[in-house]
Amino acid sequence: MQKVDVAIVGSGYTGLNAALVTARAGRSTLVLDANDVGWGCSTRNGGQISTSIKPDFEKLSARYGPERAGGIRQEGINALNWIDDFFRTERINCGFVRCGRYHAAHTPKHYEGLVRLAEKQNKTEGADAYAVPRDEQHRELGSDAYFGGVVYPHHASLDPARYHRGLLEKAIEAGVHVTGNCRVDTVEKNPNGFLLQTSKGVVQTRDVVIATGGYSGPLCKWLQRRIIPIGSYIIATDPLPASLLDELLPTNRIVNDTCKVVYYYRTSPDRTRILFGGRVSAKETDPSVSGPKLHADMCRIFPQLASYGFSNSWTGTVGYTFDELPHIGVHDGMHYAMGYCGTGVSLASYLGMRVGQKILGKAAGKTALDGLPFPTRPLYRGNPWFLPAAVTWYRWIDKIQYRQASRMK
């Protein structure tokens, strides 16, 4: 039986950042993963970083009051600024750049909404966002599929797998033991903390962190009932001429749109391809099926790409929540952070770090997300049976809105 101070389930950004903090403080730390280390979304995501908190200030104010709402929104800004500083301090070379984000409107009404929201965020959050009307859109995007958009200049991009590799190296250097292909079957409380039964043996630990995100299963059924696993799909185009990339994405920003079933895309870190992601079907599907569908959607936005194919198609599972907020806390003595709702690069890293601080008993570990109710729904046990109907409905709404708006062009 192995004995450690801290056992962390999940080897993604959350788990490794928590491990880095505890190991550097002298706590013996073990990270376990049911698959290869970094197998999940930490190495498969789109590499886009925003300020991450989905509900706006008004929605959060209605739930929690303006003071708490401001604190929650600020955590997204804190996460982005923290990860920027983290890369410089740790000298992790992962192509991190504050390239900015273009939020594209798929209807004129959505453009007006984006502009109003940006004005509010400029006043309350220092977003420095600015509107790009449709007749000026080509300076940001070589497409006529949208009706303008808003630029958020502080948002960023990186190479997700290079980040994970650099983070893993830092954790191992700090003394973290990382074991892949080691499934944790049960966690039981005992007088000395917790006993973990794994596929490779038994672990006794004082503290446990559940950092499994969208891959959360029955290990902690309480968390499983609160996380909605949603597949997201990405393709990488064949290598493209530099002149074409300069036409399509001249500013090298990350891009997403206002569709309910959102598309997100960017150039590859070496600026030779376009990485294009989104949800392509009501039910989960195979990348061999999703790839051609994503390609068709991409060519609707960029007809210039119709004669170019794609070389890679993959998928990962996002951990969504019913309130669209990330959550951090302790349940039944076990620490957790998850539910990043598709914006997890900075949030997972930042909240993983905060979990590590909480384990150490540091006041700095406190966040505005602490103590938030973590909702579930009746009859939900971790299988999102409602998702196909919801995706079908939202895709239909997006299509109708876009068709109506296109008649106005």
C-alpha positions as semicolon CSV with decimal commas, in nm:
position;residue;x (nm);y (nm);z (nm)
1;M;0,000;0,000;0,000
2;Q;0,133;0,342;-0,099
3;K;0,095;0,632;0,144
4;V;0,089;0,997;0,034
5;D;-0,028;1,329;0,169
6;V;-0,232;1,424;-0,139
7;A;-0,391;1,201;-0,405
8;I;-0,533;1,370;-0,714
9;V;-0,765;1,195;-0,958
10;G;-0,719;1,345;-1,305
11;S;-0,399;1,453;-1,481
12;G;-0,527;1,754;-1,673
13;Y;-0,470;2,124;-1,604
14;T;-0,671;2,118;-1,280
15;G;-0,499;1,819;-1,128
16;L;-0,145;1,910;-1,227
17;N;-0,173;2,270;-1,109
18;A;-0,308;2,154;-0,773
19;A;-0,026;1,898;-0,753
20;L;0,239;2,157;-0,833
21;V;0,128;2,374;-0,540
22;T;0,112;2,093;-0,284
23;A;0,437;1,928;-0,392
24;R;0,630;2,254;-0,379
25;A;0,501;2,298;-0,024
26;G;0,655;1,965;0,074
27;R;0,343;1,746;0,058
28;S;0,396;1,406;-0,101
29;T;0,160;1,417;-0,400
30;L;0,033;1,147;-0,633
31;V;-0,164;1,212;-0,953
32;L;-0,364;0,922;-1,098
33;D;-0,538;0,896;-1,433
34;A;-0,749;0,614;-1,577
35;N;-0,596;0,675;-1,921
36;D;-0,265;0,804;-2,051
37;V;-0,150;1,116;-1,869
38;G;-0,317;1,419;-2,030
39;W;-0,547;1,200;-2,238
40;G;-0,851;1,427;-2,195
41;C;-0,938;1,778;-2,301
42;S;-0,624;1,936;-2,160
43;T;-0,437;1,820;-2,471
44;R;-0,727;1,825;-2,717
45;N;-0,893;2,164;-2,669
46;G;-0,896;2,454;-2,914
47;G;-0,631;2,651;-2,724
48;Q;-0,853;2,956;-2,680
49;I;-0,848;3,163;-2,360
50;S;-1,107;3,425;-2,272
51;T;-1,213;3,568;-1,938
52;S;-1,414;3,248;-1,912
53;I;-1,719;3,323;-1,695
54;K;-2,024;3,267;-1,916
55;P;-2,314;3,440;-1,732
56;D;-2,293;3,818;-1,760
57;F;-2,302;4,061;-1,467
58;E;-2,678;4,118;-1,489
59;K;-2,761;3,747;-1,480
60;L;-2,525;3,688;-1,190
61;S;-2,658;3,993;-1,004
62;A;-3,011;3,854;-1,027
63;R;-2,889;3,530;-0,867
64;Y;-2,638;3,649;-0,608
65;G;-2,653;4,029;-0,584
66;P;-2,419;4,281;-0,749
67;E;-2,125;4,247;-0,510
68;R;-2,099;3,869;-0,542
69;A;-2,165;3,894;-0,916
70;G;-1,873;4,133;-0,959
71;G;-1,647;3,900;-0,765
72;I;-1,744;3,601;-0,977
73;R;-1,687;3,790;-1,301
74;Q;-1,351;3,908;-1,168
75;E;-1,237;3,551;-1,117
76;G;-1,243;3,499;-1,495
77;I;-1,020;3,804;-1,539
78;N;-0,797;3,684;-1,255
79;A;-0,760;3,345;-1,423
80;L;-0,647;3,496;-1,753
81;N;-0,399;3,732;-1,587
82;W;-0,272;3,456;-1,360
83;I;-0,199;3,213;-1,641
84;D;-0,017;3,485;-1,836
85;D;0,207;3,546;-1,535
86;F;0,242;3,170;-1,472
87;F;0,385;3,104;-1,818
88;R;0,639;3,383;-1,785
89;T;0,740;3,286;-1,432
90;E;0,768;2,914;-1,508
91;R;0,912;2,971;-1,856
92;I;0,669;2,730;-2,018
93;N;0,700;2,773;-2,393
94;C;0,357;2,689;-2,530
95;G;0,296;2,967;-2,781
96;F;0,090;3,177;-2,541
97;V;-0,003;3,510;-2,700
98;R;-0,258;3,782;-2,622
99;C;-0,393;3,775;-2,975
100;G;-0,744;3,894;-2,889
101;R;-1,079;3,735;-2,968
102;Y;-1,331;3,824;-3,236
103;H;-1,686;3,746;-3,122
104;A;-1,886;3,726;-3,444
105;A;-2,260;3,793;-3,464
106;H;-2,469;3,557;-3,676
107;T;-2,760;3,808;-3,696
108;P;-2,789;4,189;-3,679
109;K;-2,983;4,155;-3,353
110;H;-2,701;3,957;-3,199
111;Y;-2,453;4,221;-3,316
112;E;-2,650;4,490;-3,135
113;G;-2,654;4,273;-2,824
114;L;-2,279;4,217;-2,842
115;V;-2,215;4,591;-2,871
116;R;-2,434;4,670;-2,569
117;L;-2,267;4,398;-2,364
118;A;-1,919;4,517;-2,461
119;E;-2,004;4,873;-2,356
120;K;-2,110;4,748;-2,012
121;Q;-1,802;4,529;-1,976
122;N;-1,578;4,821;-2,070
123;K;-1,727;5,028;-1,790
124;T;-1,738;4,760;-1,519
125;E;-1,455;4,520;-1,609
126;G;-1,203;4,715;-1,814
127;A;-1,254;4,486;-2,113
128;D;-1,131;4,744;-2,371
129;A;-1,364;4,573;-2,620
130;Y;-1,463;4,749;-2,941
131;A;-1,720;4,690;-3,212
132;V;-1,645;4,598;-3,571
133;P;-1,947;4,669;-3,796
134;R;-2,022;4,439;-4,087
135;D;-1,883;4,674;-4,352
136;E;-1,546;4,670;-4,171
137;Q;-1,546;4,300;-4,083
138;H;-1,286;4,197;-4,341
139;R;-1,016;4,365;-4,139
140;E;-1,080;4,091;-3,881
141;L;-1,226;3,803;-4,076
142;G;-1,232;3,710;-4,444
143;S;-1,596;3,606;-4,435
144;D;-1,936;3,753;-4,519
145;A;-2,120;3,499;-4,304
146;Y;-2,150;3,732;-4,005
147;F;-2,303;4,071;-3,932
148;G;-2,011;4,228;-3,753
149;G;-1,870;4,149;-3,413
150;V;-1,676;4,266;-3,112
151;V;-1,303;4,238;-3,045
152;Y;-1,178;4,153;-2,695
153;P;-0,809;4,247;-2,728
154;H;-0,685;4,087;-2,404
155;H;-0,796;3,732;-2,481
156;A;-0,534;3,478;-2,577
157;S;-0,435;3,152;-2,745
158;L;-0,179;2,877;-2,691
159;D;-0,078;2,527;-2,795
160;P;-0,270;2,313;-2,541
161;A;-0,057;1,999;-2,566
162;R;0,269;2,192;-2,531
163;Y;0,125;2,364;-2,225
164;H;0,028;2,031;-2,071
165;R;0,372;1,883;-2,144
166;G;0,545;2,182;-1,986
167;L;0,316;2,171;-1,682
168;L;0,374;1,797;-1,641
169;E;0,751;1,851;-1,650
170;K;0,725;2,119;-1,380
171;A;0,512;1,891;-1,162
172;I;0,753;1,600;-1,193
173;E;1,048;1,831;-1,118
174;A;0,863;1,937;-0,801
175;G;0,840;1,574;-0,691
176;V;0,488;1,485;-0,802
177;H;0,441;1,115;-0,883
178;V;0,220;1,082;-1,190
179;T;0,070;0,747;-1,283
180;G;-0,132;0,693;-1,597
181;N;-0,356;0,400;-1,689
182;C;-0,444;0,364;-1,322
183;R;-0,818;0,373;-1,268
184;V;-0,946;0,473;-0,924
185;D;-1,237;0,242;-0,846
186;T;-1,340;0,356;-0,498
187;V;-1,257;0,622;-0,241
188;E;-1,336;0,535;0,119
189;K;-1,296;0,745;0,433
190;N;-1,094;0,598;0,716
191;P;-0,938;0,734;1,038
192;N;-0,624;0,848;0,853
193;G;-0,802;1,021;0,566
194;F;-0,898;0,822;0,258
195;L;-0,828;0,483;0,108
196;L;-0,820;0,463;-0,272
197;Q;-0,868;0,129;-0,443
198;T;-0,703;0,152;-0,785
199;S;-0,636;-0,084;-1,073
200;K;-0,270;-0,089;-0,967
201;G;-0,306;-0,116;-0,591
202;V;-0,418;0,066;-0,277
203;V;-0,334;0,423;-0,180
204;Q;-0,370;0,578;0,164
205;T;-0,391;0,957;0,160
206;R;-0,478;1,246;0,384
207;D;-0,635;1,464;0,111
208;V;-0,816;1,380;-0,211
209;V;-0,879;1,602;-0,515
210;I;-1,129;1,504;-0,783
211;A;-1,017;1,676;-1,103
212;T;-1,191;1,471;-1,370
213;G;-1,399;1,742;-1,540
214;G;-1,610;1,619;-1,830
215;Y;-1,480;1,266;-1,773
216;S;-1,629;1,242;-1,423
217;G;-1,789;0,904;-1,360
218;P;-1,936;0,711;-1,069
219;L;-1,631;0,750;-0,845
220;C;-1,815;1,044;-0,686
221;K;-2,181;1,016;-0,778
222;W;-2,259;1,354;-0,620
223;L;-2,031;1,523;-0,873
224;Q;-2,145;1,299;-1,156
225;R;-2,501;1,428;-1,104
226;R;-2,378;1,787;-1,146
227;I;-2,151;1,759;-1,449
228;I;-2,293;1,734;-1,800
229;P;-2,045;1,566;-2,039
230;I;-2,071;1,723;-2,384
231;G;-1,859;1,622;-2,681
232;S;-1,689;1,895;-2,879
233;Y;-1,533;1,826;-3,217
234;I;-1,240;1,982;-3,404
235;I;-1,072;1,947;-3,742
236;A;-0,741;2,076;-3,872
237;T;-0,730;2,175;-4,237
238;D;-0,461;2,069;-4,477
239;P;-0,171;2,317;-4,492
240;L;-0,292;2,643;-4,644
241;P;-0,112;2,914;-4,844
242;A;0,006;3,200;-4,625
243;S;-0,178;3,445;-4,849
244;L;-0,506;3,263;-4,790
245;L;-0,457;3,260;-4,413
246;D;-0,382;3,632;-4,428
247;E;-0,712;3,681;-4,608
248;L;-0,923;3,463;-4,378
249;L;-0,772;3,546;-4,037
250;P;-0,559;3,856;-4,093
251;T;-0,522;3,950;-3,725
252;N;-0,454;3,593;-3,601
253;R;-0,728;3,627;-3,338
254;I;-0,926;3,344;-3,193
255;V;-1,287;3,349;-3,314
256;N;-1,623;3,229;-3,188
257;D;-1,977;3,322;-3,281
258;T;-2,313;3,393;-3,121
259;C;-2,486;3,073;-3,230
260;K;-2,637;2,866;-2,951
261;V;-2,447;2,571;-3,094
262;V;-2,126;2,770;-3,116
263;Y;-1,842;2,743;-3,365
264;Y;-1,487;2,834;-3,259
265;Y;-1,176;2,854;-3,470
266;R;-0,826;2,997;-3,513
267;T;-0,507;2,941;-3,703
268;S;-0,280;2,664;-3,580
269;P;0,002;2,780;-3,350
270;D;0,248;2,763;-3,643
271;R;-0,002;2,954;-3,863
272;T;-0,015;2,694;-4,140
273;R;-0,370;2,561;-4,092
274;I;-0,710;2,650;-3,951
275;L;-0,840;2,464;-3,647
276;F;-1,219;2,463;-3,662
277;G;-1,439;2,330;-3,382
278;G;-1,800;2,295;-3,279
279;R;-2,088;2,059;-3,222
280;V;-2,210;1,889;-3,539
281;S;-2,482;1,645;-3,434
282;A;-2,750;1,597;-3,171
283;K;-2,591;1,276;-3,042
284;E;-2,226;1,204;-2,976
285;T;-2,054;1,074;-3,285
286;D;-1,721;0,955;-3,417
287;P;-1,455;1,198;-3,550
288;S;-1,473;1,019;-3,885
289;V;-1,835;1,134;-3,904
290;S;-1,794;1,475;-3,743
291;G;-1,497;1,571;-3,961
292;P;-1,682;1,605;-4,295
293;K;-1,970;1,786;-4,123
294;L;-1,736;2,036;-3,960
295;H;-1,563;2,084;-4,294
296;A;-1,896;2,167;-4,458
297;D;-1,980;2,416;-4,182
298;M;-1,636;2,573;-4,214
299;C;-1,679;2,613;-4,589
300;R;-2,012;2,788;-4,534
301;I;-1,826;3,049;-4,331
302;F;-1,518;3,045;-4,554
303;P;-1,615;2,943;-4,912
304;Q;-1,251;3,002;-5,005
305;L;-1,168;2,671;-4,832
306;A;-1,395;2,453;-5,046
307;S;-1,103;2,318;-5,248
308;Y;-0,897;2,233;-4,938
309;G;-0,946;1,923;-4,726
310;F;-0,870;1,847;-4,363
311;S;-0,596;1,626;-4,228
312;N;-0,709;1,559;-3,870
313;S;-1,039;1,517;-3,686
314;W;-1,074;1,463;-3,312
315;T;-1,304;1,508;-3,017
316;G;-1,297;1,573;-2,643
317;T;-1,553;1,591;-2,365
318;V;-1,639;1,924;-2,204
319;G;-1,773;1,936;-1,847
320;Y;-2,079;2,162;-1,846
321;T;-2,295;2,267;-1,551
322;F;-2,662;2,352;-1,516
323;D;-2,587;2,709;-1,403
324;E;-2,305;2,762;-1,661
325;L;-2,058;2,836;-1,381
326;P;-1,738;2,659;-1,277
327;H;-1,741;2,514;-0,928
328;I;-1,479;2,466;-0,661
329;G;-1,533;2,320;-0,316
330;V;-1,528;2,022;-0,085
331;H;-1,781;1,737;-0,080
332;D;-1,764;1,456;0,172
333;G;-1,412;1,568;0,259
334;M;-1,289;1,556;-0,102
335;H;-1,173;1,870;-0,285
336;Y;-1,291;1,933;-0,639
337;A;-1,280;2,194;-0,916
338;M;-1,458;2,141;-1,248
339;G;-1,745;2,250;-1,473
340;Y;-1,561;2,501;-1,689
341;C;-1,827;2,492;-1,962
342;G;-1,586;2,493;-2,254
343;T;-1,363;2,773;-2,124
344;G;-1,129;2,569;-1,911
345;V;-0,772;2,647;-2,018
346;S;-0,721;2,936;-1,776
347;L;-1,000;2,849;-1,531
348;A;-0,891;2,489;-1,482
349;S;-0,534;2,601;-1,426
350;Y;-0,624;2,885;-1,191
351;L;-0,878;2,691;-0,985
352;G;-0,647;2,390;-0,970
353;M;-0,388;2,622;-0,818
354;R;-0,648;2,752;-0,570
355;V;-0,739;2,395;-0,471
356;G;-0,374;2,334;-0,391
357;Q;-0,370;2,645;-0,174
358;K;-0,687;2,535;0,005
359;I;-0,531;2,199;0,089
360;L;-0,237;2,385;0,240
361;G;-0,478;2,597;0,445
362;K;-0,369;2,921;0,281
363;A;-0,601;3,222;0,287
364;A;-0,499;3,296;-0,073
365;G;-0,701;2,991;-0,180
366;K;-1,027;3,175;-0,124
367;T;-1,230;3,256;-0,438
368;A;-1,557;3,428;-0,515
369;L;-1,686;3,091;-0,636
370;D;-1,655;2,932;-0,293
371;G;-1,980;2,815;-0,143
372;L;-2,194;2,861;-0,452
373;P;-2,479;2,612;-0,476
374;F;-2,387;2,338;-0,723
375;P;-2,718;2,251;-0,890
376;T;-2,838;1,931;-1,049
377;R;-3,177;1,832;-1,189
378;P;-3,431;1,565;-1,097
379;L;-3,373;1,234;-1,275
380;Y;-3,021;1,333;-1,382
381;R;-2,756;1,075;-1,295
382;G;-2,474;1,174;-1,529
383;N;-2,619;1,059;-1,860
384;P;-2,736;1,371;-2,050
385;W;-3,046;1,211;-2,201
386;F;-3,189;1,556;-2,271
387;L;-2,891;1,674;-2,479
388;P;-2,993;1,545;-2,825
389;A;-3,328;1,724;-2,807
390;A;-3,168;2,044;-2,677
391;V;-2,897;2,046;-2,945
392;T;-3,153;1,976;-3,219
393;W;-3,371;2,262;-3,096
394;Y;-3,085;2,510;-3,069
395;R;-2,943;2,417;-3,409
396;W;-3,287;2,473;-3,561
397;I;-3,313;2,813;-3,391
398;D;-2,964;2,909;-3,514
399;K;-3,050;2,805;-3,869
400;I;-3,380;2,994;-3,875
401;Q;-3,221;3,309;-3,731
402;Y;-2,937;3,297;-3,980
403;R;-3,168;3,240;-4,278
404;Q;-3,388;3,531;-4,177
405;A;-3,087;3,755;-4,127
406;S;-2,936;3,648;-4,463
407;R;-3,242;3,778;-4,646
408;M;-3,150;4,121;-4,513
409;K;-2,804;4,121;-4,668
